[in-house]
Amino acid sequence: MPSWLQLVTDLAPSRSFLNCARGIMMKGNGFDELSSEIWPLPLLILVIFLATVLRFQRRLD
């Protein structure tokens, strides 16, 4: 996969989720090993939520 496309997929929440699921199911990883994959998910949720709220407010005006 091209390096530029790998950077794009880093922003997809499904990548973090699948890495966490794979780590838990296949490797038996705990929170310590998965923390680097877990922290982007709440951050992405917050960014998407804020963008949605701002867009919705603009539509109401």
C-alpha distance (Angstrom), angle and dihedral (degrees) to the residues before:
residue distance angle dihedral
M1 . . .
P2 3.81 . .
S3 3.79 115.5 .
W4 3.83 93.0 -121.2
L5 3.80 90.3 55.4
Q6 3.80 91.1 49.6
L7 3.81 88.6 56.8
V8 3.80 89.9 52.2
T9 3.81 92.5 50.7
D10 3.80 90.2 51.9
L11 3.80 86.7 71.4
A12 3.80 94.0 54.9
P13 3.82 113.1 99.4
S14 3.79 90.8 -147.8
R15 3.81 90.1 66.9
S16 3.80 92.9 58.1
F17 3.79 92.1 43.3
L18 3.80 93.3 50.6
N19 3.79 92.4 47.1
C20 3.82 89.5 51.7
A21 3.79 93.2 46.9
R22 3.80 91.6 47.3
G23 3.80 91.3 48.1
I24 3.80 92.7 50.7
M25 3.81 98.2 42.4
M26 3.79 102.1 36.6
K27 3.78 104.6 27.4
G28 3.79 103.3 24.7
N29 3.80 91.9 -127.9
G30 3.77 120.1 176.4
F31 3.78 132.4 -146.7
D32 3.81 93.5 -77.9
E33 3.80 93.2 59.1
L34 3.80 93.9 41.5
S35 3.80 99.7 44.3
S36 3.81 91.8 95.0
E37 3.82 88.8 57.7
I38 3.81 96.7 40.4
W39 3.81 101.8 53.6
P40 3.84 96.1 66.0
L41 3.81 92.1 58.1
P42 3.84 98.1 66.3
L43 3.80 89.0 41.0
L44 3.81 91.4 54.0
I45 3.80 90.9 45.6
L46 3.81 90.5 53.3
V47 3.81 93.8 48.0
I48 3.80 93.5 47.1
F49 3.80 92.0 46.0
L50 3.80 93.2 50.3
A51 3.80 91.8 47.4
T52 3.79 90.2 50.2
V53 3.80 93.6 49.4
L54 3.80 92.1 48.8
R55 3.79 92.3 48.5
F56 3.80 92.2 47.5
Q57 3.82 91.7 50.3
R58 3.80 90.2 52.7
R59 3.80 90.8 52.1
L60 3.82 91.0 53.7
D61 3.80 92.7 55.4
